[in-house]
């Protein structure tokens, strides 16, 4: 069987209307922040009479507990973001489709997970499971990971069903089968009605623009198409200058992750951002503003150049990039750069959100 792998945004699927007879997602779309937009996209790309099958964790299950614990330690999500486990709540899903001509069918089930012990479970999840992996990286930098980790291990032990000293957890999920079946005549009426509506609301699809100071606002005529959450370092070197010694900025090095915890972009000298498809954008600073005295500036950069990669062109249309919500990353104290430390290279941890913009239309 030939399979085409295409990377896309669950809130803006890169497919024409009515493309597929069957649309499937297993623990995937629930991590997109705006559930109502995802629901619209699922219906849009499914042909009349087609089916959508979804498998999602429930709020009452183990993953629901895990996200409740993480939520006590991580920053509050944006107002527009809904918790991932709500896709496992029947009432929530019915509300997403209440204005659509759809038929919904739900079935609950359990998936057994076995580990040697609660600690073994924790090691696996903090190393391989995206949300826990990113939480560990962020909370370690803040000195709070061990407390969070202890709560998760305790939760695993509390839910343990094994009697042989190992760990067995039956994780609850909800399966939505025969999820959507459009009536063809009704669908035609919907399409006709939509055709009469103004196009402006559709043009707004995608991540919302962030609230930023005027100096780093993006000019009109552009829209956000991608957001990445960065974890990395700002690299500085101690250099001899005509007036003594001073820290000089060398380059950034960071990984950018989507809201689902998956790596989407790497960031390095240039400044350059490279997508997983190999495409790149190199930025040029336009302006910056210091929002937090303990963190590097928020920035606005224009796209100095872009290039497609061997596997795609995700970043080719980039016009502007914003770096906001920064933590850390400041150069070491000036006194630490002197004749003794000259030539020293220091990597300072930082986090930030990067917003990628492109032209409308």
C-alpha positions in Angstrom: 0.0 0.0 0.0 1.3 3.5 -0.9 1.0 6.1 1.8 1.5 9.8 1.4 2.6 11.6 4.6 1.4 15.2 4.6 2.0 17.5 7.6 -0.8 19.9 8.3 -2.7 22.0 10.9 -5.8 20.3 12.3 -7.5 23.7 12.4 -6.7 24.4 8.8 -6.4 21.0 6.9 -4.5 21.3 3.6 -7.2 19.5 1.6 -10.1 20.5 -0.6 -13.7 20.1 0.6 -15.1 16.6 0.4 -11.8 14.9 -0.2 -12.1 11.7 1.8 -14.6 8.9 2.3 -13.1 8.2 5.7 -11.3 10.5 8.2 -9.6 8.9 11.2 -7.8 10.3 14.2 -6.4 8.3 17.2 -5.4 10.5 20.1 -4.5 13.3 17.6 -7.0 16.1 17.0 -7.8 16.4 20.6 -4.6 18.3 21.1 -5.6 21.1 18.8 -6.7 24.0 20.9 -9.9 25.2 19.2 -12.2 22.2 19.2 -15.0 23.9 17.3 -12.7 24.7 14.3 -11.3 21.2 14.3 -14.9 19.8 14.1 -15.7 22.0 11.2 -12.5 20.9 9.4 -13.3 17.2 10.0 -16.7 17.7 8.4 -15.4 19.8 5.6 -12.9 17.3 4.2 -15.3 14.3 4.6 -17.5 13.5 1.6 -21.3 13.2 1.9 -22.1 9.8 3.2 -18.5 9.3 4.5 -17.5 8.5 8.0 -15.2 10.0 10.6 -13.8 7.8 13.3 -12.1 9.3 16.4 -10.4 7.8 19.4 -9.8 10.1 22.3 -9.0 10.0 26.0 -11.7 10.8 28.4 -11.7 13.4 31.2 -12.4 10.7 33.8 -9.6 8.4 32.7 -5.9 8.3 33.5 -4.9 10.8 30.9 -7.6 13.2 32.2 -5.9 12.9 35.6 -2.5 13.5 34.1 -3.6 16.7 32.4 -5.2 17.9 35.6 -1.9 17.5 37.4 0.1 19.2 34.6 -2.4 22.0 34.6 -1.7 22.9 38.2 2.0 23.6 37.3 1.9 25.0 33.8 0.7 28.4 32.6 -3.0 28.9 32.0 -3.8 28.2 28.4 -5.3 31.0 26.2 -9.0 31.6 26.5 -9.7 30.1 23.1 -8.1 26.7 24.0 -10.2 23.8 25.3 -8.7 20.9 27.3 -7.8 17.9 25.2 -9.7 15.3 27.2 -13.0 17.2 26.4 -13.0 15.3 23.1 -13.8 12.3 25.3 -16.9 14.0 26.7 -20.1 13.1 24.7 -21.9 16.2 25.7 -19.0 18.4 24.6 -18.8 16.7 21.2 -22.5 16.9 20.6 -22.3 20.6 21.2 -19.6 21.0 18.7 -21.8 19.5 16.0 -25.3 20.6 17.2 -25.8 22.9 14.2 -24.6 20.3 11.7 -26.4 17.5 9.9 -24.5 14.7 11.6 -25.2 11.4 13.3 -23.1 10.6 16.4 -22.4 7.2 17.9 -20.2 6.7 20.9 -18.6 3.7 22.6 -16.3 3.6 25.6 -13.4 1.2 26.0 -10.2 0.6 27.9 -6.7 0.2 26.7 -4.4 -1.8 29.1 -1.0 -0.2 29.8 1.6 -2.4 31.6 4.9 -1.2 33.2 7.3 -2.7 35.7 6.3 -0.1 38.3 4.9 3.5 38.6 8.5 4.8 38.4 9.0 2.8 35.1 5.8 4.4 33.8 7.0 7.8 34.8 10.4 7.4 33.1 8.8 6.3 29.9 6.3 9.1 29.8 8.7 11.9 30.7 11.0 10.7 27.9 8.5 9.8 25.1 5.1 11.4 25.7 5.0 14.9 24.2 2.9 16.8 26.8 4.9 15.3 29.7 8.2 15.7 27.9 7.6 19.4 27.3 6.3 19.9 30.9 9.4 18.3 32.3 11.7 20.6 30.2 9.8 23.7 31.2 9.3 22.9 34.9 12.9 21.7 35.3 14.1 25.1 34.3 11.7 26.6 37.0 12.8 24.1 39.6 9.3 22.6 40.0 9.4 19.4 38.0 10.2 17.0 40.9 7.0 18.1 42.7 4.9 17.6 39.6 6.6 14.3 38.8 5.9 13.0 42.3 2.1 13.7 41.9 2.1 11.8 38.6 3.9 8.8 40.1 1.4 8.9 43.0 -1.5 9.0 40.6 -0.2 6.0 38.7 0.2 4.0 41.9 -3.3 5.0 43.0 -4.8 3.7 39.8 -2.7 0.6 39.7 -4.8 -2.6 39.1 -1.9 -5.1 39.2 -1.6 -7.5 42.0 1.9 -8.9 41.2 4.0 -5.9 42.1 4.0 -4.4 38.5 1.8 -1.6 37.1 -1.4 -2.1 35.2 -3.6 0.8 34.2 -6.7 0.4 32.0 -6.9 3.8 30.3 -10.4 4.8 29.2 -11.0 6.2 25.8 -14.1 7.0 23.8 -14.6 5.7 20.2 -16.8 7.7 17.9 -18.0 5.4 15.2 -20.2 6.2 12.2 -19.4 9.7 13.3 -20.9 11.7 10.5 -23.4 11.0 7.8 -24.5 14.0 5.8 -27.9 14.0 4.1 -27.0 15.0 0.5 -30.0 17.2 0.0 -29.4 19.0 3.3 -25.7 19.3 2.5 -26.6 21.0 -0.8 -28.7 23.5 1.1 -25.9 24.2 3.5 -23.4 24.8 0.7 -25.9 27.1 -1.0 -26.4 29.1 2.2 -22.7 29.3 2.9 -22.1 30.6 -0.7 -24.2 33.6 0.2 -22.2 34.5 3.3 -19.3 36.9 3.3 -15.9 35.4 3.0 -14.3 37.4 5.8 -15.0 34.9 8.7 -13.3 32.1 6.7 -10.3 34.2 6.1 -9.8 34.5 9.9 -9.3 30.8 10.3 -5.9 30.0 11.9 -4.3 30.9 15.2 -5.3 34.4 16.6 -2.9 37.2 16.5 -1.1 37.8 19.9 -1.7 40.9 22.0 1.7 42.7 21.8 3.1 46.2 22.2 2.7 48.5 19.2 6.5 48.4 18.4 6.3 44.8 17.4 2.9 44.6 15.8 2.8 43.1 12.3 1.5 45.4 9.5 -2.0 44.9 8.2 -2.4 42.5 5.4 -0.8 39.6 7.2 -2.1 36.7 9.3 -0.7 34.2 11.7 -0.4 30.7 10.2 1.9 28.9 12.7 2.8 29.1 16.3 5.8 27.3 17.9 6.7 27.1 21.6 10.5 27.2 21.9 12.7 25.6 24.5 16.5 26.2 24.1 19.4 28.4 24.8 20.8 31.8 24.0 24.6 31.5 23.4 27.0 34.2 24.5 30.8 34.5 24.4 33.1 36.6 26.6 35.1 38.8 24.3 37.9 41.3 24.6 36.9 44.8 23.4 38.6 48.2 23.1 37.2 49.2 26.4 37.7 45.9 28.3 35.7 42.7 28.2 32.0 42.2 27.4 29.5 39.4 26.6 28.7 39.1 23.0 25.7 37.3 21.5 26.6 34.3 19.4 23.4 32.6 18.3 20.2 30.9 19.5 19.6 27.2 19.6 16.1 25.9 20.3 13.5 23.4 19.3 9.9 24.7 18.6 7.0 22.5 19.4 3.3 22.6 18.4 0.5 22.6 20.9 0.4 18.9 20.6 4.0 18.7 21.9 5.5 17.5 18.6 8.7 19.1 17.2 7.9 21.3 14.2 10.9 23.7 13.8 14.5 24.0 14.8 16.0 27.4 15.4 19.6 28.4 15.1 22.1 31.0 13.9 21.0 33.5 11.2 18.6 33.8 12.9 17.1 30.8 11.0 14.1 28.7 11.5 14.0 25.3 9.7 10.8 23.2 9.5 10.8 19.4 9.5 10.3 19.4 5.7 13.7 21.2 5.4 12.3 24.5 4.4 13.8 27.6 6.0 13.2 31.3 6.8 16.0 33.7 7.8 14.8 36.7 9.8 15.9 40.3 10.1 15.2 42.3 13.2 12.7 45.1 12.8 12.2 46.1 16.4 12.1 44.9 20.0 10.8 45.7 23.4 11.8 44.6 26.9 8.6 43.3 28.7 10.3 41.5 31.6 13.5 42.6 33.1 14.5 39.0 33.8 14.0 37.8 30.2 15.2 38.6 26.7 13.3 41.1 24.5 10.1 40.4 22.6 11.0 40.9 18.9 9.5 41.6 15.5 11.5 40.2 12.6 10.8 40.3 8.9 11.6 37.5 6.5 15.0 38.3 4.9 14.9 35.1 2.8 13.0 31.9 2.6 13.7 28.6 0.9 11.8 25.4 0.3 13.1 22.1 1.6 13.4 18.7 0.0 10.1 17.6 1.6 8.0 20.7 1.5 7.7 24.5 1.7 5.9 25.1 5.0 7.8 28.3 5.8 8.3 29.7 2.3 5.4 32.2 2.6 6.6 33.6 5.9 6.6 37.4 6.0 7.1 38.2 9.6 8.1 36.4 12.9 7.3 37.5 16.4 9.1 36.3 19.5 7.0 36.8 22.6 6.3 35.4 26.1 10.0 35.0 26.7 11.6 33.7 29.9 15.3 33.7 30.7 18.0 34.0 28.0 19.7 37.1 29.3 23.5 37.4 29.0 25.5 36.6 32.2 26.4 39.4 34.6 28.9 41.8 33.1 31.3 41.2 36.0 31.6 37.5 35.0 33.3 38.5 31.7 36.9 39.5 32.4 40.5 38.7 31.5 40.2 35.3 33.3 37.0 34.2 31.5 37.8 35.7 28.1 36.9 33.2 25.4 34.3 31.5 27.5 31.1 30.4 25.8 28.0 30.2 27.9 24.6 28.8 27.0 21.7 30.4 28.9 18.3 28.5 28.9 15.2 30.3 27.6 11.7 29.7 26.4 9.6 31.8 24.0 6.6 31.6 21.7 7.2 32.3 18.0 4.4 33.5 15.8 4.9 33.0 12.0 2.9 35.3 9.7 2.1 35.3 6.0 0.2 37.5 3.6 -3.6 37.3 3.5 -5.2 35.9 0.4 
